[in-house]
Amino acid sequence: MSVRNFTLCCLPPVYRIRKREISVYNNKPNAAVMGRWIAIAVLAAVFLLYLFKNRILVFFPFGLEKIEGEMLVFSQLVSEGRSLYPQLGNTPPFIGCNYPPLYFMLTGFLAKLFSPALVWGRAISFICAILTGVIIFRISRRSGADIAASLIGVLLFYSLPLVNFFSSLHRIHIFSVCLAICGFYLTMPRSDSLGRISISEIAGMVLMALGTLAKQTAVWAPLAYFIWLGTVSRKEAGPAFLRMLLLAVITAFGHIVLLVATRGRYYDWVVYYASGIYRSGRLMLYARWFLTENFVLATPVLLFFVIFFVSWKQTGRWNILLEKGRMFLKSRLHSYFFIYLILVVFSCALAAKEGSSVAYFTEAAALLSCLTAMALGYISRQADGAVENCAVFLFLFLMLIHIGVNRRVISRIYPIDIEFIAARDSAVIRTIRRTGGTLLCEDNIYAFLTKKAPYLVNPFIFSELAKRGIWKPDRIKSDIKSGAVSVVCLNFPAEDPKAALRSLLGKELLDSIKKYFPYRVRIADRYLYMRKKAMPAR
């Protein structure tokens, strides 16, 4: 393998290698490239399932997980011109106070223009997920990956369970990833030299800065850009410094405006949440989370080991391999890889707080997809069919295990995984469907699958929703008494003395349930309370 070929693989080229791609595939037998087409078929099936599920979830009128209620409240606050960031200590610790305001400004504008609804935030997440996949494909192609490898990278992004999960919710994660990766793509140079700053580069810098105003973790994109600019040749040090300075000024300007507009309260909340997250130091929990639930994050590392093995096998000389390693460090690809590893480490560190690992996982997922596409493209060009198939099947094996493991994890933390409902839950759902009226439940999945108008309970936004008239405990008690609520689904028995502490409903509503719903049925670990005796559905 020549130095030129390695450079074509690693640098963000303007060199087009489509003719060479065609010749490579024409010279390989069909069996040699079988692995990648199997991978594309499997991931495409997961992608179609993703589209089908999200099409349903986007238009469901009620909350699908607990934080969506807070996001909707914050969007309504913006639509009414009220402050998002109250004085620290004067209000319960809402998760939304930890986020910058850009996403809430957009959804608040739509709420004011039309009406407050979860569908606007979900539609933004869904559209941003599709756009992110397109940008991943373009980044992979511009960085030297062939069409098939780039397509695998895109489908990998949509197949990751947490990406799949967040792209159908009124949540901020996919929106910030989309802004960051779009900005990252626009700043990729289209020639060997940096030259003058183009309009597209300025637009990319603005998008990266806006990404940090949507979610703090989007800072990975400017950081990766800084790392890459820091490795250019001395001849281009001047243009690189100007780009660094311009991006820093644009980003700093946005955060200074945010600081002044919120009177520093937003940053008070950020410090408050950060201090709470880092109080735990359970190292073994970090290792368990990485090794058992998100080990697929190690895929690029394994594939790059395959790359260097292929290079060493072809050359047989360590000095040439080291020279190619130095060229890798000077390419844009290493900035992807370095930032990716940082995101993985932060994800593991945040795993001590249940669910907090997703803070960096969605960002790592975008780079995981790009790096996997680039690595598979490189292996396809430089290795024989057997090595390529081994690499692809290794990737696919890790991916399928990851999907299976993480679906259970997500359904435990965020119970909306509608494709894989446990048998015990099916009996609960059938029993609830046989009743009329309204469902009062603590699990959003039952409200969705039974298609009833539910009261969804969320302790974190209880006081705020009560002030705004969205949460009406007196109305619920009245409906319980009058018969409008026909069935109650609880995670704990209302008769348990500690139920008021463990349940999201509170003691007052639990007492009403015990009084007006005399018949209790236990199905697995769920408790159904009904007005008249009914046998559970089989």
Secondary structure in CASP SS format (residue, H / E / C, confidence):
PFRMAT SS
TARGET T0000
AUTHOR 0000-0000-0000
METHOD secondary structure of the structure
MODEL  1
M C 1.00
S C 1.00
V H 1.00
R H 1.00
N H 1.00
F H 1.00
T H 1.00
L H 1.00
C H 1.00
C H 1.00
L C 1.00
P C 1.00
P C 1.00
V C 1.00
Y C 1.00
R C 1.00
I C 1.00
R H 1.00
K H 1.00
R H 1.00
E H 1.00
I H 1.00
S H 1.00
V H 1.00
Y H 1.00
N H 1.00
N H 1.00
K C 1.00
P C 1.00
N H 1.00
A H 1.00
A H 1.00
V H 1.00
M H 1.00
G H 1.00
R H 1.00
W H 1.00
I H 1.00
A H 1.00
I H 1.00
A H 1.00
V H 1.00
L H 1.00
A H 1.00
A H 1.00
V H 1.00
F H 1.00
L H 1.00
L H 1.00
Y H 1.00
L H 1.00
F H 1.00
K H 1.00
N H 1.00
R H 1.00
I H 1.00
L H 1.00
V H 1.00
F C 1.00
F C 1.00
P C 1.00
F C 1.00
G C 1.00
L C 1.00
E C 1.00
K H 1.00
I H 1.00
E H 1.00
G H 1.00
E H 1.00
M H 1.00
L H 1.00
V H 1.00
F H 1.00
S H 1.00
Q H 1.00
L H 1.00
V H 1.00
S H 1.00
E C 1.00
G C 1.00
R C 1.00
S C 1.00
L C 1.00
Y C 1.00
P C 1.00
Q C 1.00
L C 1.00
G C 1.00
N C 1.00
T C 1.00
P C 1.00
P C 1.00
F C 1.00
I H 1.00
G H 1.00
C H 1.00
N H 1.00
Y C 1.00
P C 1.00
P C 1.00
L H 1.00
Y H 1.00
F H 1.00
M H 1.00
L H 1.00
T H 1.00
G H 1.00
F H 1.00
L H 1.00
A H 1.00
K H 1.00
L H 1.00
F C 1.00
S C 1.00
P C 1.00
A C 1.00
L H 1.00
V H 1.00
W H 1.00
G H 1.00
R H 1.00
A H 1.00
I H 1.00
S H 1.00
F H 1.00
I H 1.00
C H 1.00
A H 1.00
I H 1.00
L H 1.00
T H 1.00
G H 1.00
V H 1.00
I H 1.00
I H 1.00
F H 1.00
R H 1.00
I H 1.00
S H 1.00
R H 1.00
R H 1.00
S C 1.00
G C 1.00
A C 1.00
D C 1.00
I H 1.00
A H 1.00
A H 1.00
S H 1.00
L H 1.00
I H 1.00
G H 1.00
V H 1.00
L H 1.00
L H 1.00
F H 1.00
Y H 1.00
S H 1.00
L C 1.00
P H 1.00
L H 1.00
V H 1.00
N H 1.00
F H 1.00
F H 1.00
S C 1.00
S C 1.00
L C 1.00
H C 1.00
R C 1.00
I C 1.00
H H 1.00
I H 1.00
F H 1.00
S H 1.00
V H 1.00
C H 1.00
L H 1.00
A H 1.00
I H 1.00
C H 1.00
G H 1.00
F H 1.00
Y H 1.00
L H 1.00
T C 1.00
M C 1.00
P C 1.00
R C 1.00
S C 1.00
D C 1.00
S C 1.00
L C 1.00
G C 1.00
R C 1.00
I C 1.00
S C 1.00
I H 1.00
S H 1.00
E H 1.00
I H 1.00
A H 1.00
G H 1.00
M H 1.00
V H 1.00
L H 1.00
M H 1.00
A H 1.00
L H 1.00
G H 1.00
T H 1.00
L C 1.00
A C 1.00
K C 1.00
Q H 1.00
T H 1.00
A H 1.00
V H 1.00
W H 1.00
A H 1.00
P H 1.00
L H 1.00
A H 1.00
Y H 1.00
F H 1.00
I H 1.00
W H 1.00
L H 1.00
G C 1.00
T C 1.00
V C 1.00
S C 1.00
R H 1.00
K H 1.00
E H 1.00
A H 1.00
G H 1.00
P H 1.00
A H 1.00
F H 1.00
L H 1.00
R H 1.00
M H 1.00
L H 1.00
L H 1.00
L H 1.00
A H 1.00
V H 1.00
I H 1.00
T H 1.00
A H 1.00
F H 1.00
G H 1.00
H H 1.00
I H 1.00
V H 1.00
L H 1.00
L H 1.00
V H 1.00
A H 1.00
T C 1.00
R C 1.00
G C 1.00
R H 1.00
Y H 1.00
Y H 1.00
D H 1.00
W H 1.00
V H 1.00
V H 1.00
Y H 1.00
Y H 1.00
A H 1.00
S H 1.00
G H 1.00
I H 1.00
Y C 1.00
R C 1.00
S C 1.00
G C 1.00
R C 1.00
L H 1.00
M H 1.00
L H 1.00
Y H 1.00
A H 1.00
R H 1.00
W H 1.00
F H 1.00
L H 1.00
T H 1.00
E C 1.00
N C 1.00
F H 1.00
V H 1.00
L H 1.00
A H 1.00
T H 1.00
P H 1.00
V H 1.00
L H 1.00
L H 1.00
F H 1.00
F H 1.00
V H 1.00
I H 1.00
F H 1.00
F H 1.00
V H 1.00
S H 1.00
W H 1.00
K H 1.00
Q H 1.00
T H 1.00
G C 1.00
R C 1.00
W H 1.00
N H 1.00
I H 1.00
L H 1.00
L H 1.00
E H 1.00
K H 1.00
G H 1.00
R H 1.00
M H 1.00
F H 1.00
L H 1.00
K C 1.00
S C 1.00
R C 1.00
L H 1.00
H H 1.00
S H 1.00
Y H 1.00
F H 1.00
F H 1.00
I H 1.00
Y H 1.00
L H 1.00
I H 1.00
L H 1.00
V H 1.00
V H 1.00
F H 1.00
S H 1.00
C H 1.00
A H 1.00
L H 1.00
A C 1.00
A C 1.00
K C 1.00
E C 1.00
G C 1.00
S C 1.00
S C 1.00
V H 1.00
A H 1.00
Y H 1.00
F H 1.00
T H 1.00
E H 1.00
A H 1.00
A H 1.00
A H 1.00
L H 1.00
L H 1.00
S H 1.00
C H 1.00
L H 1.00
T H 1.00
A H 1.00
M H 1.00
A H 1.00
L H 1.00
G H 1.00
Y H 1.00
I H 1.00
S H 1.00
R H 1.00
Q H 1.00
A C 1.00
D C 1.00
G H 1.00
A H 1.00
V H 1.00
E H 1.00
N H 1.00
C H 1.00
A H 1.00
V H 1.00
F H 1.00
L H 1.00
F H 1.00
L H 1.00
F H 1.00
L H 1.00
M H 1.00
L H 1.00
I H 1.00
H H 1.00
I H 1.00
G H 1.00
V H 1.00
N H 1.00
R H 1.00
R H 1.00
V H 1.00
I H 1.00
S H 1.00
R H 1.00
I H 1.00
Y C 1.00
P C 1.00
I C 1.00
D C 1.00
I C 1.00
E C 1.00
F C 1.00
I C 1.00
A C 1.00
A H 1.00
R H 1.00
D H 1.00
S H 1.00
A H 1.00
V H 1.00
I H 1.00
R H 1.00
T H 1.00
I H 1.00
R H 1.00
R C 1.00
T C 1.00
G C 1.00
G C 1.00
T E 1.00
L E 1.00
L E 1.00
C E 1.00
E C 1.00
D C 1.00
N H 1.00
I H 1.00
Y H 1.00
A H 1.00
F H 1.00
L H 1.00
T H 1.00
K C 1.00
K C 1.00
A C 1.00
P E 1.00
Y E 1.00
L E 1.00
V C 1.00
N C 1.00
P H 1.00
F H 1.00
I H 1.00
F H 1.00
S H 1.00
E H 1.00
L H 1.00
A H 1.00
K H 1.00
R H 1.00
G C 1.00
I C 1.00
W C 1.00
K C 1.00
P H 1.00
D H 1.00
R H 1.00
I H 1.00
K H 1.00
S H 1.00
D H 1.00
I H 1.00
K H 1.00
S H 1.00
G C 1.00
A C 1.00
V E 1.00
S E 1.00
V E 1.00
V E 1.00
C E 1.00
L E 1.00
N C 1.00
F C 1.00
P C 1.00
A C 1.00
E C 1.00
D C 1.00
P C 1.00
K C 1.00
A H 1.00
A H 1.00
L H 1.00
R H 1.00
S C 1.00
L C 1.00
L C 1.00
G C 1.00
K H 1.00
E H 1.00
L H 1.00
L H 1.00
D H 1.00
S H 1.00
I H 1.00
K H 1.00
K H 1.00
Y H 1.00
F C 1.00
P C 1.00
Y E 1.00
R E 1.00
V E 1.00
R E 1.00
I E 1.00
A C 1.00
D C 1.00
R E 1.00
Y E 1.00
L E 1.00
Y E 1.00
M E 1.00
R C 1.00
K C 1.00
K C 1.00
A C 1.00
M C 1.00
P C 1.00
A C 1.00
R C 1.00
END
